[in-house]
Amino acid sequence: MKGAATLVHGKALVANKVSSEAQYVCIGSTSQSSCNENSKDAVRVKCGFPDATEDGILRALDGTFSKDGTSDWTYKFKKWESGATQILVSVKGMTPPDAYQTEKPETYTNQCYVFYNTPCYEATDPQHHGNLGGTQIKVFTDGC
């Protein structure tokens, strides 16, 4: 996940798509000038990093993901009222929690998943105040 985010970030830097607004970077054969959300190789980016969405980090990973556990990788997508998003990815047969929350240990204790957060999210709540910067990737393996 970190490698995919880094590769997409390099493409975004070259294409000058590093604003906090959602944009698309094409990572395959589509030229950047004609790249849009409908391009099959387009990855949604924010601040130049894959967004925590299905058409963001999951597309950058180029794997087979499902919400129902029918593929090799299972994922859950969480969109908070604040606009922040999360993707939680686990191997087939394991179910990630609905969301990662630092104040709820049950979302990260005895779990088996990788967490990816919205890049450059401007948090306004007291617990997560300020800009979170680039990407946040956390790996939880004590439940695997």
N, C-alpha and C positions, 0 to 999 in steps of 0.2 A: 504494500500500500504506500509506504514511504517512497519507494522507487518510482512508482507510477506518478505520484504527486510531484516528485522532483522533475521527471521528464516532461510532464505537462507544463510545469512552471517555466522550464526552459523555453518551450514553444511559445508560451504566453509572453515572456519577456521579449523574444524576437519579434512577435506580432504586435507588441505594445498594447496588450490586453491585460492590464494590471490594476484597473480601477476597482472600487468596491461594488460597482454595479455588475450584475450578471452579464457575461458575454460568452461567446463560444470560440474555442480554439480547435482547429482540426488537426488531428494527430496522424492522419494517414495521407491519402493522395489528394484530398480536396485542398485547393489553394486557400490561403487565409483570406484573400479578398472576396471569395465567394462562400466562405464558411458561414453557416447559420445553424439554428437549432434543428433544421431538417436534414442537414448533412449527416450521412451515416457514421462518419468518423469524428463528429463534433463532440467535444467535452465542455460542459458548462463550467466556467471558471468565475471566481471572485478573487480580487486582488492577485490574480495570476495563478491561483491554485485551484485544483478541481473542487467544485462545490460539494457539499455533503448531500447529494441528491442522486437519484438513479441515473440521470444523464450527466452527472459529474463524476465523482470518484468511481462509481461502479462501472461506468463506460470506460474510464481510463484503465481500469483493471482488466478489461476485456475477458471476463470470465462468464460463467453461466450461474446466474443468481436467481433465487426465487424467494418469495415471502412464505411459501407453504412447505418448504423443505423437500421439494421434488427434484432439486438440482444438487450439485456438489457443494454449493454454498447457499446458506440461508441468511437473509438479512431482514432487518427491521428499519423502518424510516420513521423518524419522529420530527415533527415540526411544532415548535413551541409558539405560544401566542406572541412572543417577542419577535418572531421571525427567524430565530436561530433554528438550524436543522442538524440532525445527527443521522448517521448511518452506523448500524451495528451489524457486523458480519461474523458468522460462525460457520463451522463445518457442518456438513449434512449429518443429521442425527442430534445436533445440539441446537437449542433454541436460545437466542440472546434475549435479554430483557427488553421491555418495550422502550426503555430509554436509560441512558446513563445519567445518574444524579449523584454528585459528590456527597450530598447530605443523606443519602439513602444507601447504606452499605450493602443491602441485599441486591443492589444493581451492579455491584462489582466484586462481592465476596462469593467464592465458590462458583465462579462463572467461567465461560469459555467463549470469548469473542474478541474482536478488534473493534474499537470505537474510533470514529472519524467525525470531527466536528466542523461546523461552518467556518471556512477560513475568514479571517479578519472581521469577525463579528464584533460589533460595538456594543458591549454589554452595558446596561444601565442599572441593573440591580446591584445592591450593596455587596452581595457575595461574589459576583463576577465582574466588578466594575472595570471600565476601561476596555481598550482594544485587546482582544485575545491574540492578535497577530497570526501570521501564516496558518499552518495546519496544526491541529491537535490530533494525535494518534495515540491511543492507549491500548495495551494488550493485556487481557485478563486470561490467565491459563490455569488458575488453581482449581477450576471445576472441570477440566478436560480429562 
